[in-house]
Amino acid sequence: MKKNLLLVAIVVMLSSCFVLNRNKDVVNKDITAVEDKVNVMDYVKELESKIPPLRYFDEYKSSSRLINKITHSKLELSFDWEKLNAIGNATLTVTPYFYDTDSIVLDAKYFDIKRIAIINNKDTNNLIYSYDSMQIKIKLDKTYTKKDEYQIYISYVAKMSENQYKSFRGDNDFDGLYFVNINHASKPPQIWTQNEPQNASGWFPTIDSPNQRFTADIFITAPARYLTLSNGELYNSLLNKDTTRTDHWKMSMAVAPYLYMIFVGDYEVIKDEWNGKEVNYYYPAGEEEYMRKIFGNTPEMLEYFSQLFDYKYPWNKYSQVVVDKFVSGAMENCTATVFGDFMLNKSSWWYSDLDKELVVAHELAHHWFGNLVTCESWANIFLNESFASYCEYFWTEYKYSKEKADYLLYDEIYTYYNETTDKIVDFYYVYPESMFNTLNYQKGARILHILRNYLGEEAFFLVLQNYLKKYEYNTAEVEDFRMSVEAVCGEDMNWFFNQWFFGSKYPVITIKHNINKDTNIYGVTIEQDIKSQNDQIFYLPIDVAIYFKDRTEFKRIYLSKESQNFSFEYKELPQFIDIDYNRAYIWERSEELSSEELLIIYQKTPNMFSKYIAFTDYYKSVKKDETLSKSILEQSLDSKSYLVRQYGLQNISIASYSNNETLKAKIIYLKDNDSEPENRVLANGIYEKIKNW
């Protein structure tokens, strides 16, 4: 049954991949022709025959065992642009991790191996090896100890055209290195890489695991008219006699293999700087103005994150390049991030300028969370992706407003709800790519927000700062982060990590308000629907706001049962008790509120996003009353909440406000002064209709 269901999923996935690939214009000499000749069902049968036994999917995916550790890689690369091949010479400096060893296994996908040798001083001696198109098993010339260091030389050709349609998932996104726009009528060709999770071995031999870290010297030989980009600094460039140029890029700080990259293309570069470090933007001709608009905040982001994390940006430069037909959205290669060409698409209906700005923030944040401290295994990828995703919130909160940050966080969580049965930390994943899901992006970011709300500002950011300093230039796993939290707050946090990171689903709650005017007791009953929660009961510390006529008090309650009553007794009966008033939690919440209660929340909540939610619900509840609803929309234009003002601008029916000079004055003010650009645009549109009143 599982096998048949899997096959159906693969068929659907393959169909989607084939359709999408028609628009990619990537790789094979004529990928469209290849696709047209492929019978999907025949291909699925072939693929099914290669699927590992089903028990593979139930196996615990541990961190890769460290037998040998690569400390440095020297890569010399040139390219056959017609055959779509990379011609490489790799010299790997290796040391046994602990135990003595007389062999090494390297990942190398679909290479043509020319020679493998051990380097002894100036001599090289060939080594015995076996190769199955995925891994090279090499017999060393002797047994080495952990005190030894040895160098292996490998001459190879990475044959990109033979790597297509051979991955487990059946698409062409697993080469590592791509040739793009080859023989394109108007666009110059490009070469770029995409390694994560384990495709660095598609263009150079390595131990392709996130718990390896090494430095590198990368020599790229390409036509002299093209720019190249790689990790670290451009150490030197040498013009060759054959109209090519060899650029030497030196990465002097060790990073994981998936963070290495190269780019070759007919590009231009904008040179910026931050704190004396190069900050460069690589782009195709004609896009300078828009590149500056989208990437121009990078120096400010570098400064902001450096201060926020109390850890100065640790790398020697930061470059960003936009490439054609990128197979991922963007990739945080260390010191040299790659972005897809959607970043230069000026159609706001797809990705707004703010959306793109947040992608820039996300990838930059990885240079702390992911590059400086790297997840030990793909099961721990939330340490990379959840943190980088939440850094989008940090930037929005700092640059724009907390209300906008809350709105974006709230809006994005809906993309997660379809994946609620899986765990964030999952050591039984099917393949590494499956871990890059909304759980580890949207849900993980929201969980960090919950943790921040629970710990408080000072403690939360101290946790992040200590975590980065303790595990800098190393790997970490979920328990390392938990212990970093405990070291600051002094509390056993297993309860939090077990239910949010190791558990699945989310709370489904019903809130009921019970007011006893005789005793001045305000009661709140909160029920958890444990059937919808995989039969688990969540432990939830919840911040509540207690609204009185002339003041607001705040209190934290602790929900730990399937059904729990909370009583609040005061001399003066509260007007309303707002549960999770700052809307921190991920949960499905059912709560019947009257229009009067919604109005109280709107008027009294200190949280601007909560104010917006209450206002929209309040307006809907009284919409049938035309006089009242009309007055409410007019009043909304004076709100402190930009979202409330926006809602008012979007819903006002101008025809019903004929010659209303008060409204006209508000519209004129908003079109010129509203802090939110979209509101100014909306107000200007309305003004054009009413300016002759």
GITAFEN-V751619 format. One record per residue. N is the residue number from 1. OMEGA is omega as a letter, one per 30 degrees, with the letter a starting at -180 (* if undefined). D_FIRST is the distance of its C-alpha to the first C-alpha in Angstrom with 1 decimal. Layout:
# GITAFEN-V751619
((N	OMEGA	D_FIRST) (N	OMEGA	D_FIRST))
This chain:
# GITAFEN-V751619
((1	l	0.0) (2	a	3.8) (3	l	5.4) (4	l	5.2) (5	l	6.2) (6	a	8.5) (7	l	9.8) (8	a	10.8) (9	a	12.4) (10	l	14.2) (11	l	15.5) (12	a	16.9) (13	l	18.3) (14	l	19.9) (15	l	21.4) (16	a	22.9) (17	a	24.2) (18	l	25.8) (19	a	27.6) (20	a	28.8) (21	l	29.9) (22	a	32.3) (23	a	34.2) (24	a	34.4) (25	a	36.9) (26	l	35.9) (27	a	35.8) (28	a	35.6) (29	l	38.8) (30	a	37.4) (31	l	33.9) (32	l	33.9) (33	l	34.7) (34	a	31.9) (35	a	29.3) (36	a	30.7) (37	a	30.3) (38	l	26.6) (39	a	24.2) (40	a	21.2) (41	l	18.6) (42	a	20.5) (43	l	20.5) (44	l	16.8) (45	l	16.4) (46	l	19.1) (47	a	17.6) (48	a	14.2) (49	a	16.4) (50	a	18.0) (51	l	15.1) (52	l	15.8) (53	a	13.7) (54	l	11.0) (55	l	13.7) (56	a	15.8) (57	l	14.2) (58	a	15.3) (59	l	18.7) (60	a	21.8) (61	a	23.4) (62	l	27.0) (63	a	30.1) (64	l	31.1) (65	l	33.4) (66	l	37.0) (67	l	38.5) (68	l	40.6) (69	l	41.7) (70	l	42.8) (71	l	45.9) (72	l	46.9) (73	l	45.7) (74	a	48.2) (75	l	46.6) (76	a	48.7) (77	l	46.9) (78	a	48.0) (79	l	46.2) (80	a	46.0) (81	l	45.6) (82	a	45.2) (83	a	42.5) (84	a	40.8) (85	l	41.2) (86	l	42.4) (87	a	44.9) (88	l	45.0) (89	a	46.9) (90	l	45.6) (91	a	47.6) (92	l	45.6) (93	a	47.6) (94	l	45.6) (95	l	46.3) (96	a	44.4) (97	l	43.0) (98	a	44.2) (99	l	43.8) (100	l	45.6) (101	l	43.6) (102	a	44.3) (103	l	41.4) (104	l	39.4) (105	l	36.0) (106	l	36.0) (107	l	33.3) (108	a	34.3) (109	l	31.9) (110	l	32.9) (111	l	36.6) (112	a	39.3) (113	l	41.0) (114	a	44.7) (115	l	46.1) (116	a	45.3) (117	l	48.3) (118	a	49.7) (119	l	52.6) (120	a	55.6) (121	l	58.3) (122	a	59.1) (123	l	57.6) (124	l	54.0) (125	a	52.6) (126	l	49.5) (127	l	46.6) (128	a	44.1) (129	l	40.5) (130	a	37.2) (131	a	34.9) (132	a	31.3) (133	l	31.5) (134	a	30.0) (135	l	32.2) (136	l	35.7) (137	a	36.6) (138	l	40.3) (139	a	42.7) (140	a	45.6) (141	l	49.2) (142	l	49.6) (143	a	48.3) (144	l	48.6) (145	a	49.0) (146	l	48.3) (147	a	51.9) (148	l	51.5) (149	l	50.6) (150	a	49.7) (151	l	49.1) (152	l	46.8) (153	l	47.5) (154	l	44.8) (155	a	45.7) (156	l	42.7) (157	l	41.6) (158	a	38.5) (159	a	37.3) (160	a	35.7) (161	l	35.1) (162	a	33.0) (163	a	30.8) (164	l	29.3) (165	a	25.7) (166	l	24.9) (167	a	23.4) (168	a	19.8) (169	l	19.5) (170	l	21.1) (171	a	24.2) (172	a	27.7) (173	a	28.3) (174	l	28.3) (175	a	31.6) (176	a	33.8) (177	a	36.8) (178	l	37.2) (179	a	39.8) (180	l	40.3) (181	l	42.6) (182	a	43.6) (183	l	45.9) (184	a	45.6) (185	a	48.5) (186	a	49.6) (187	l	47.7) (188	a	48.6) (189	l	45.9) (190	l	44.3) (191	l	42.5) (192	a	40.6) (193	l	37.9) (194	a	34.9) (195	a	33.6) (196	g	31.5) (197	a	29.4) (198	a	29.8) (199	l	31.4) (200	a	35.0) (201	l	34.3) (202	l	33.9) (203	l	37.7) (204	a	39.2) (205	a	38.4) (206	l	37.7) (207	a	35.7) (208	a	33.3) (209	a	32.7) (210	l	34.0) (211	l	35.9) (212	l	38.1) (213	l	41.3) (214	l	44.1) (215	a	47.0) (216	l	47.4) (217	a	49.9) (218	l	48.4) (219	a	50.6) (220	l	49.6) (221	a	51.6) (222	l	51.4) (223	a	53.8) (224	a	56.7) (225	a	56.4) (226	l	52.9) (227	l	52.3) (228	l	49.9) (229	l	48.3) (230	a	46.7) (231	l	46.7) (232	a	49.9) (233	l	53.3) (234	a	54.6) (235	l	56.8) (236	l	58.5) (237	a	58.4) (238	l	59.9) (239	a	60.8) (240	a	60.3) (241	a	62.4) (242	a	59.7) (243	l	59.3) (244	l	56.4) (245	l	56.5) (246	l	54.9) (247	l	54.0) (248	l	53.6) (249	a	51.4) (250	l	51.7) (251	a	49.3) (252	l	51.2) (253	a	48.9) (254	l	45.7) (255	a	42.3) (256	a	38.7) (257	a	37.7) (258	a	35.5) (259	l	38.7) (260	a	40.7) (261	l	41.3) (262	l	43.5) (263	l	44.6) (264	l	47.0) (265	l	48.3) (266	a	51.4) (267	l	51.5) (268	a	54.1) (269	l	54.2) (270	a	55.6) (271	l	57.1) (272	l	57.1) (273	l	57.6) (274	l	57.1) (275	l	59.1) (276	l	60.3) (277	l	56.8) (278	l	55.7) (279	a	53.4) (280	l	52.6) (281	a	50.7) (282	a	49.8) (283	l	49.5) (284	a	50.0) (285	l	53.5) (286	a	54.4) (287	a	52.2) (288	a	54.6) (289	a	55.4) (290	l	51.8) (291	l	50.8) (292	a	53.6) (293	a	52.4) (294	a	48.8) (295	a	49.4) (296	l	52.9) (297	a	52.0) (298	l	50.6) (299	l	53.8) (300	l	53.9) (301	l	50.3) (302	l	51.2) (303	a	54.1) (304	a	52.1) (305	l	49.2) (306	l	51.7) (307	a	53.6) (308	a	50.6) (309	a	49.0) (310	a	52.5) (311	a	51.4) (312	l	53.0) (313	a	50.8) (314	a	50.5) (315	a	50.2) (316	l	53.1) (317	l	52.1) (318	l	49.6) (319	l	48.7) (320	a	46.4) (321	l	45.5) (322	a	43.8) (323	l	42.1) (324	l	40.8) (325	a	37.1) (326	a	35.9) (327	l	32.1) (328	l	32.2) (329	l	34.4) (330	a	36.7) (331	a	36.8) (332	l	39.2) (333	a	40.4) (334	a	43.1) (335	a	46.4) (336	a	45.0) (337	l	42.4) (338	l	40.8) (339	l	40.1) (340	a	38.5) (341	l	40.9) (342	a	39.9) (343	l	42.5) (344	l	45.2) (345	a	43.8) (346	l	46.5) (347	a	44.5) (348	a	44.3) (349	a	41.7) (350	l	39.0) (351	l	40.2) (352	l	43.5) (353	l	46.0) (354	l	45.1) (355	a	41.4) (356	l	42.5) (357	l	45.0) (358	l	42.2) (359	l	40.2) (360	l	43.4) (361	a	43.6) (362	a	40.0) (363	l	40.4) (364	a	43.8) (365	l	42.6) (366	a	40.1) (367	l	43.3) (368	a	43.6) (369	a	40.0) (370	a	38.0) (371	l	40.8) (372	l	43.4) (373	a	40.9) (374	l	37.5) (375	a	34.2) (376	l	33.7) (377	a	30.1) (378	l	27.6) (379	a	26.2) (380	a	29.8) (381	l	30.0) (382	l	31.1) (383	l	34.5) (384	a	34.8) (385	l	33.2) (386	a	33.8) (387	l	37.4) (388	l	38.0) (389	l	36.5) (390	l	38.8) (391	l	41.7) (392	l	41.4) (393	a	42.4) (394	a	45.2) (395	a	46.6) (396	l	46.4) (397	a	48.0) (398	a	50.8) (399	a	51.5) (400	l	51.0) (401	l	50.5) (402	l	48.4) (403	l	47.7) (404	l	46.2) (405	l	44.1) (406	a	42.8) (407	a	42.0) (408	l	40.0) (409	l	38.1) (410	a	37.4) (411	a	36.4) (412	a	34.0) (413	a	32.1) (414	l	30.5) (415	a	28.5) (416	a	26.8) (417	l	25.7) (418	a	22.4) (419	a	21.3) (420	a	22.4) (421	a	19.4) (422	a	19.9) (423	l	22.9) (424	l	25.8) (425	a	26.2) (426	l	22.8) (427	a	22.9) (428	l	19.2) (429	a	18.9) (430	l	16.7) (431	a	19.8) (432	a	23.4) (433	a	23.4) (434	l	20.8) (435	a	23.5) (436	a	25.8) (437	a	24.7) (438	l	26.6) (439	a	26.2) (440	l	28.4) (441	a	30.7) (442	a	31.4) (443	a	30.2) (444	l	31.7) (445	a	35.0) (446	l	35.1) (447	l	34.6) (448	l	37.5) (449	l	39.5) (450	l	38.8) (451	l	39.9) (452	l	43.0) (453	a	43.8) (454	a	43.6) (455	a	45.6) (456	a	48.1) (457	a	49.3) (458	a	51.4) (459	a	49.0) (460	a	45.9) (461	l	47.7) (462	l	49.3) (463	a	45.8) (464	a	44.8) (465	a	48.1) (466	l	48.0) (467	a	44.4) (468	a	45.3) (469	a	48.4) (470	a	46.8) (471	a	44.0) (472	a	45.7) (473	a	44.9) (474	l	42.2) (475	l	38.6) (476	l	37.4) (477	a	34.4) (478	a	33.6) (479	l	35.8) (480	l	38.7) (481	l	38.6) (482	a	38.4) (483	l	41.4) (484	l	43.3) (485	a	42.8) (486	a	44.0) (487	l	47.0) (488	a	48.3) (489	l	47.5) (490	a	48.0) (491	l	45.1) (492	a	42.0) (493	l	39.3) (494	a	36.2) (495	a	35.6) (496	a	35.5) (497	a	33.3) (498	a	30.8) (499	a	30.2) (500	a	30.4) (501	a	29.3) (502	l	27.0) (503	l	25.8) (504	l	23.8) (505	a	24.6) (506	a	28.3) (507	l	30.8) (508	a	30.9) (509	l	34.5) (510	a	37.1) (511	l	40.7) (512	a	43.5) (513	a	47.3) (514	a	49.8) (515	l	53.5) (516	a	56.3) (517	a	59.5) (518	a	61.6) (519	a	60.5) (520	l	59.6) (521	l	56.2) (522	a	53.3) (523	l	50.0) (524	l	46.5) (525	l	43.4) (526	a	40.1) (527	l	36.8) (528	l	33.4) (529	a	30.3) (530	l	28.4) (531	l	25.4) (532	a	25.0) (533	a	25.7) (534	l	22.8) (535	l	25.4) (536	l	27.7) (537	l	31.4) (538	l	32.8) (539	a	36.3) (540	l	38.1) (541	a	41.7) (542	l	42.8) (543	a	45.9) (544	l	47.8) (545	a	50.8) (546	a	53.4) (547	l	55.5) (548	a	59.0) (549	a	61.7) (550	a	63.3) (551	l	60.9) (552	l	57.3) (553	a	56.1) (554	a	53.0) (555	l	51.1) (556	l	47.9) (557	a	45.9) (558	l	43.0) (559	a	40.1) (560	a	38.3) (561	l	37.4) (562	l	35.2) (563	a	38.4) (564	l	41.6) (565	l	45.1) (566	a	47.4) (567	l	51.1) (568	a	53.6) (569	a	57.2) (570	l	60.0) (571	l	63.6) (572	a	62.6) (573	l	59.4) (574	l	57.0) (575	a	56.3) (576	l	52.6) (577	a	50.2) (578	a	47.8) (579	a	44.6) (580	a	43.2) (581	l	46.1) (582	l	45.2) (583	a	41.6) (584	a	40.3) (585	l	37.0) (586	l	33.5) (587	l	32.7) (588	a	32.2) (589	l	35.6) (590	a	36.9) (591	l	40.7) (592	a	43.1) (593	l	46.2) (594	l	49.4) (595	l	51.1) (596	l	53.8) (597	l	51.4) (598	l	49.8) (599	l	53.3) (600	l	54.2) (601	a	51.1) (602	a	52.1) (603	a	55.7) (604	a	55.2) (605	l	52.1) (606	a	52.9) (607	a	49.6) (608	l	49.9) (609	l	46.2) (610	l	46.3) (611	l	49.4) (612	l	47.6) (613	a	44.7) (614	a	47.3) (615	a	49.4) (616	l	46.8) (617	l	45.7) (618	a	49.4) (619	l	50.2) (620	a	47.4) (621	a	48.6) (622	a	52.2) (623	a	51.6) (624	l	52.9) (625	a	56.3) (626	a	57.5) (627	a	60.6) (628	a	58.7) (629	l	55.7) (630	l	58.2) (631	a	60.1) (632	a	56.9) (633	l	55.9) (634	l	59.4) (635	a	59.4) (636	a	56.1) (637	l	57.9) (638	a	59.8) (639	l	56.8) (640	a	56.4) (641	l	52.7) (642	l	52.1) (643	l	48.9) (644	l	50.9) (645	l	53.6) (646	l	50.9) (647	l	49.5) (648	l	53.0) (649	a	53.7) (650	a	50.6) (651	l	51.3) (652	l	55.1) (653	a	56.3) (654	a	59.5) (655	a	61.0) (656	a	61.4) (657	a	63.4) (658	l	66.1) (659	l	69.0) (660	a	67.6) (661	l	69.5) (662	l	67.8) (663	a	64.4) (664	l	65.7) (665	l	67.1) (666	a	63.7) (667	l	62.0) (668	l	64.6) (669	a	64.2) (670	a	60.4) (671	a	60.5) (672	a	62.8) (673	a	61.8) (674	a	58.2) (675	a	56.4) (676	a	53.2) (677	a	53.5) (678	l	51.2) (679	l	53.5) (680	l	56.5) (681	l	55.0) (682	a	54.1) (683	l	57.6) (684	l	59.3) (685	l	57.5) (686	a	58.8) (687	a	62.3) (688	a	62.5) (689	a	62.3) (690	a	64.7) (691	a	67.2) (692	l	69.8) (693	*	69.8))
